[in-house]
Amino acid sequence: MILDVLVCMLLLHLFQLLTPFWWWILIIPLLFGLVIPRKPVRSFFTGAVSGGILWLVYSFYLKTGTSRIILDRISVMMGITELLILVITFLIAFLAAGSGSLSGTLIRVTISGRKLK
């Protein structure tokens, strides 16, 4: 499972660096779920962990740079701490990537006609 997470995270990172689109967080895990046969729970957590950790690390990276100003302003505007904003970012990426990977696995199972165990 660790290798699956690392490969998915690497692909997510590459596509998000090469293109300006945020929705790779859904597409790459979906394709990953379509191609690699896994049980649905394992598929969900593979996508979720890879997407969540990637966005959390990237958020911390942006927090240390010039984006810190934006994070400060958003936290004041929303009345929450910066750490809570980072946790919310992690949860959004976790759920989005996990649902994408799970969807890919369930589409593969539906197309193949096999029943889930």
PLY file of the C-alpha trace (Angstrom):
ply
format ascii 1.0
element vertex 117
property float x
property float y
property float z
element edge 116
property int vertex1
property int vertex2
end_header
0.00 0.00 0.00
2.88 2.39 0.72
4.18 1.97 -2.82
0.69 2.67 -4.20
0.45 5.85 -2.13
3.90 7.04 -3.23
3.22 6.38 -6.92
-0.17 8.10 -6.77
1.34 11.04 -4.87
4.16 11.37 -7.40
1.73 11.40 -10.33
-0.48 13.95 -8.58
2.51 16.16 -7.87
3.78 15.98 -11.46
0.43 16.82 -13.01
-0.21 19.66 -10.58
3.21 21.13 -11.33
2.85 20.84 -15.10
-0.69 22.20 -15.37
-2.56 24.97 -13.54
-5.57 22.75 -12.76
-6.51 21.76 -9.22
-8.83 18.94 -10.24
-6.00 16.46 -10.83
-6.64 15.57 -7.20
-9.76 13.78 -8.48
-8.67 12.52 -11.91
-5.36 10.81 -11.08
-6.78 8.73 -8.19
-9.80 7.86 -10.37
-7.49 6.55 -13.11
-5.39 4.82 -10.47
-8.53 3.08 -9.17
-9.54 2.07 -12.69
-6.18 0.55 -13.58
-5.00 -1.14 -10.37
-7.34 -3.77 -8.92
-7.82 -3.31 -5.18
-10.56 -3.67 -2.61
-12.71 -0.52 -2.31
-11.54 0.41 1.20
-7.89 0.06 0.27
-8.50 2.02 -2.92
-10.18 4.85 -0.99
-7.35 5.14 1.51
-4.65 4.94 -1.17
-6.11 7.96 -2.98
-7.10 9.77 0.20
-3.73 9.49 1.92
-1.79 10.44 -1.21
-3.95 13.48 -1.96
-4.26 14.61 1.64
-0.56 14.38 2.44
0.41 16.04 -0.84
-1.83 19.04 -0.26
-0.85 19.28 3.41
2.87 19.32 2.58
2.27 21.84 -0.21
0.22 24.01 2.17
3.07 24.04 4.70
5.47 24.89 1.87
3.30 27.83 0.79
2.90 28.91 4.42
6.66 29.38 4.74
6.86 31.56 1.61
5.12 34.71 0.48
1.69 33.06 0.63
1.90 33.47 4.40
0.36 36.93 3.98
-2.72 35.49 2.27
-3.06 32.78 4.93
-2.86 35.42 7.69
-5.55 37.53 6.05
-7.86 34.58 5.41
-7.51 33.35 9.00
-8.38 36.81 10.34
-11.28 37.18 7.90
-12.72 33.77 8.81
-11.92 34.06 12.51
-10.06 30.73 12.67
-6.43 29.79 13.21
-3.98 29.13 10.40
-3.57 25.55 11.61
-7.30 24.96 11.25
-7.17 26.23 7.66
-4.40 23.72 6.94
-6.43 20.92 8.55
-9.47 21.87 6.45
-7.27 21.85 3.33
-6.03 18.38 4.25
-9.57 17.09 4.81
-10.84 18.47 1.49
-7.96 16.86 -0.42
-8.31 13.63 1.60
-11.99 13.28 0.78
-11.69 14.40 -2.85
-8.81 12.07 -3.73
-10.34 9.20 -1.78
-13.70 9.53 -3.49
-11.96 9.71 -6.87
-10.00 6.52 -6.23
-13.04 4.73 -4.84
-15.09 5.81 -7.86
-12.44 4.41 -10.20
-12.45 1.08 -8.38
-16.24 0.86 -8.38
-16.42 1.75 -12.08
-13.91 -1.02 -12.82
-15.94 -3.50 -10.75
-19.18 -2.43 -12.46
-17.73 -2.75 -15.94
-16.15 -6.14 -15.22
-19.41 -7.47 -13.72
-17.69 -9.05 -10.72
-19.16 -8.79 -7.25
-17.36 -7.11 -4.38
-16.07 -9.35 -1.59
0 1
1 2
2 3
3 4
4 5
5 6
6 7
7 8
8 9
9 10
10 11
11 12
12 13
13 14
14 15
15 16
16 17
17 18
18 19
19 20
20 21
21 22
22 23
23 24
24 25
25 26
26 27
27 28
28 29
29 30
30 31
31 32
32 33
33 34
34 35
35 36
36 37
37 38
38 39
39 40
40 41
41 42
42 43
43 44
44 45
45 46
46 47
47 48
48 49
49 50
50 51
51 52
52 53
53 54
54 55
55 56
56 57
57 58
58 59
59 60
60 61
61 62
62 63
63 64
64 65
65 66
66 67
67 68
68 69
69 70
70 71
71 72
72 73
73 74
74 75
75 76
76 77
77 78
78 79
79 80
80 81
81 82
82 83
83 84
84 85
85 86
86 87
87 88
88 89
89 90
90 91
91 92
92 93
93 94
94 95
95 96
96 97
97 98
98 99
99 100
100 101
101 102
102 103
103 104
104 105
105 106
106 107
107 108
108 109
109 110
110 111
111 112
112 113
113 114
114 115
115 116
